[in-house]
Amino acid sequence: MEILKVEGVNKSFGGLKALNEVNLSIEEGNVHAIIGPNGAGKSTLLNCFVGKLTPDTGSVTFMGKNLIGIKPHEINQAGVSRVFQTPEIFSDLSILDNVIIPTLASNDGSFSFNAWNGVQKRGEILDKAESILEDIGLAEKKDVLAASLSRGDKRRLELAMCLVQDPKLVLLDEPTAGMSRADTNNTIDLLKRIGERGITKIVIEHDMHVVFSLANKVSVLAQGTVIAEGKPEDIKGDPRVQEAYLGGAHI
């Protein structure tokens, strides 16, 4: 079943056309990778999904609801979470507090500690946060300040902050950027485990090892246009992709 549909999306900045008639169909439960050279429009496209940018024309539909013109926090509450290129965490708070905070946003979008009131509610929040930390392998560090974490663990923490919100779709913008190969492989394993929850993922990534390890489907952007789309094994040998993405070198 289709969870996200992108139709005829265009976005320009001054005289520069960042996105040109982009069409995508994201199937529920899949890992859909979006690849392409720097400046291809990948992050611009993700920003159109989460309300940080408004397309000039076109539509972005999530579970039947057009997201164009919807505020970012409303898109988040509808079930779309994003993990950024640079982890966005509360560095001066503990890991556990970082995971608790996303649960304290009320349904109307305001931030409130009212959800923390009451022994039963407090226990439910703590249990959920600790369960998520156990799943991603950070339970033993729950009282450690987030600032002290490695880049790989900061990425894990940000994923925990997404998962605690019970998202239906997670957008990952270069989730392994700057990581060692060991941390990259650990992140791949973590994302595979998250996939077992049935959460749909869109992954922007330059590391082809990550793409071919995770993706069910790949879309290739070049100069704001989707030039190829298909299964990873098909994309890997596509001469258009090799020319646009790697200057003719083999992936």
N, C-alpha and C positions, 0 to 999 in steps of 0.2 A: 504494500500500500504506500502511496506517495505521501510523505510528510511535509516536504517543502517543495514549492514550485516557483521557479523564476522565469518570467516571461518578458522579453523585449526590454531589458533593463539597460538604460543609457545613463552615463554620468560624465559631465565635463567640468573641468576647472579652467576657467578662462578659455583659451583657445585649444586646450589639451583635452582630448577625449579619452578618459580613463577607462570607461566601459562602453562597449559598442554592441548593442542588440544581444545581450547575454541571455541565454535560455538554459536552464538547468532543471533536472528532476531528481530529487533526493528520495530514495526509497527508505521506508521505516526499517530500522534495525541494521542498516548498512553502515559501512565506513566508506565515505565518499571523499576521495582526495582531490584537491585542486592544486595543480602544479603549474609552473611557468617561470620564465626569467624574471629578474628584478624589474619592477616597473610595469608588469603585465596587467596589474589591476586586482590582484588577489585580495589584498587587505582592504582595498576600497569596496570590493564586493561584500566581504564580511561585514564591513561597517554599514552597508545598506541593509543587511539582514537584521542588525541589532538596533537600528534607529539612530546611529551616530551620524549617518549621512542619509539624505533623501535623494533617490534617483530622479533625474530629470524627467524620464518617462519609464513606463513599465510597471510591473507588479511583482511583489514577493508575497507568496501565500503560504502560511504555516497552518497546517491542519484545517484548511478551509477559510482561514482568516487573513485578509490582506494586512500586512504589517506596515505598509507605507503610511507615514503620518502618525504612527503609534509611538508613544514615548518609550525610551529604552527600558525603564523599570517595568512598564506594562508588558513589553515583549519578554523580559526576563521572567515575570510572573506567569506568563502564558506557557512557559516551559522551555525557553531558549537560554542557555548559558554559554558564556565565552571565556576561553583561557587565552590570555594575551601573550605576545612575543616575550615581553618582560613581565615576570610574575608580579601580579598586583595583590600584595598581602599587607597585613598590619605588622610591620617589622618589630615594633616595640611591645607586641602582645605575645602571649604563649600560643603554641600551635593549637591547643584546645580552644582557646578564646577565638582564634581566627575562624575555626569551623563553627563555633556557636553563633557568631555574629550574623551570618546570612539567614539563620532561622528566626531572627528577631525583626524581620521586615513584615509588617502586617499586610493584609490583602489589599488595602487601599493605597499601598505604595509608600506610606510614611514609615519612618524608622522609630521603633518604640521598644522599650524594655518591659512593657506590660506583659509580653509573652513569657517573661522570666518570672513573673509573680506566681506564687503557689507552689507548694512542694511537689505535687504531682506533675505539673507542667515542667518544672525545673528538671525533675528526674527524667522525663521523656526527652527533653532537649539534650541533656548530658548523655543519655544512653545512645541516642541517635548519632551524636557527634563522635563519641568514642567508638561506636560500631564502624563508622566510616573510616576513622583513623586506623582501626584494626585492618580493614580491608586493603588500605593502601600502604600498610607497613610502617606507619608513624606512631602507633599507639604507645610505644615505649618512650617516645620523645614528647609526649603531649604537654608536658610542663616546661619545655625548653622554649626560649624566645625564638620567634620566627627568623629574626635577623641572623641568627647563628647557623642557619641551615645552609647546606650546599645548594648549588643551583638545581641539581636534580631533585632534592628534597623540597625545595621551594615550589617546584613544578608540581610535585605530588600534593603538597599542601593546597595549592590553588585548585587542583582537581578535586580535592576533598571539599573545598568551599563550594564548588559547583555541584557535586554529587549530593550534598546535604540538602540541596533545594529540590531534589527529585526531578531533574530536568528530563524532557523528552528528546531534546536535541542539544548536543554540545559542539561548539565551534572551537577548534584548536588552531591557533595561529602560530605555526612553527614550534610545536611543543618540545622539540629536542634541540633547539638552537643553542649553541655554546656548550653542549654537554659532551662529556667523554663518551667513548663507545660503550663502556660499561653502563653508564647512566642511561644512554640511549636505549640499550637493550632492555634495561629494567623498566624504562618507560613504555616500550613496546609491549612487554609482558603485562604491565599494569593496564594499558589501554585494551588489551585483549580480554582481561578479566572484567573490565567495565562493560565490554561488549556483551558479556554473558548476562548482563542485566537487561539487555534489549534496548539500550540507549543508542540512538542514532548519532553518528559523529561525522562532522565535516572537518577534514584535516588539510591545512595548508602547510606544505613541507618541501624543503629543498633536498633533504636527504632521501635519495631513492631507496635506500635500504629500509627506511621507515615506511615509505609509501607501499613498496611491494610486500612488506611484511603484514600490513594492516588492511589495505584498501580492497573493497569489493569492486569498486568502480573508480575511474580516474577521468577528470576533465582537465584539459590543457588550455590555459589562457596565454595569449600572446597579443600584445598591443590592445588589450581590452576586449579581445574577441575569443570565443571558444573555437579552437582550430581542430580539436580532436577529442573524442570521448569513447570510453569503452573499458573493458576489463584490463587489469594491469599488464597481462601478457601481450595483449594486442597493442597497447600504448607503447610498450617497451620497444617494439620493432617498427613503429610508425615513422617513416622518414620525415614527415612534417614536424613531428615532435623533436626528433633529433636535430633538425635544422634550426627550429625556433628556440628550443630550450638549451641545446648544448652545442650549437654551431656546427652540427653535422657529426659530432662524436657520438658513439654508441652509449646508451644509458647502461 
